[in-house]
Amino acid sequence: MSQEAKARQSDERVTERNGFVKRLIRCLRRFLTWLAEWLLPLGPFWRWLWVRLCSPSCNPGAWNDNNGIQFNNNCYNYACNIQPGTFAQPGTAGGYNTPTAVNCDEYTKAAKSDGLIEVDCDRLCPFCCYKVALVVAPGDDFHWYRQENNGTWSHKPGGTPAVNTDASGNPITDPRTADRDYSGVGGPNYTAFCGCFCVCSCVTVA
Amino acid sequence: MAYVDATIEVTYLLFSGRPNPTWVMSAEQVSRFKEMISSLPSADPRPLRWQGFLIQNYNDVADFPDQVVVHDGLVDITCGRETTPHVDENNVESWLQNQALESPMGGLIREILQKRGVKV
């Protein structure tokens, strides 16, 4: 067998092994989630512990610098906890065309192409993934919220600072019921709640 | 000189997710802007709530602040690490809004503002 063929065979083996490890991790995560949701009592403590372990901590100081980080990272960057320094658009990293229409359907498809996993808002995310929520002001703008490790939610409206309160100034316990109407301060009214998603390590944004 | 002046970029802070409209100030606009913000009285700081204008000096244009944020009746001027809020006595915000409406993205801006019930 030629050197080239041997090298190719070795590369194939490495790729196969990496694929196996990835599949194994995915299976393990699914198993842990299943275990958490069905076998163990899904009491408030268990839910709290799960969120505590997997969700990012609220650290507005890392985003609110009144400068490059704050003004050049949007709600999607904040939700995915990545600071690329541009207003990342759902779908760009995943190869889905940037949505032309501002509606739930388009942005849901785009987010899923970036690796976000759609989930029932009342269910847990796979182990060591955390929950984010997508809302839309139809024809105007989209917006994201993310769950913190204390169970509440926070968000970063565009270039404004990251906060853990809604449009009325109340802490966000559930983005479905939070006040999302910013028309009083010249902003959009995010009337459409599109759904919840899980952000895992495989998510990429651009 | 025209090249140096062309690096003052204005961003209309309008969206949370979608890319915000941006445009570059002309040399005349830069001079007028410098005049308008030169002698404003100081004010108490207030956080940016939603809409505003971000003016960035990308290329160290001489005699121009590093960053200016115009919002909610305030003009926040940043030089180095220090930001000082001023009262928008010269209506810089509406002057910038007119510029936005005349910019290449004016059509989109007008449509969005009308959708939000903002008078344009």
Interface residues (C-beta under 8 A of the other chain):
Chain A: N66 N67 F71 N74 C75 Y76 F87 Q89 P90 V102 G139 D140 D141 F142 H143 W144 K156 P157 G158 G159 T160 P161 Y182 S183 V185 G186 G187 P188 N189
Chain B: T11 L13 L14 F15 S16 G17 R18 P19 N20 P47 L48 R49 W50 Q51 G52 L54 Q67 V69 D76 T78 T83 I112 L113 K115 R116 G117 V118
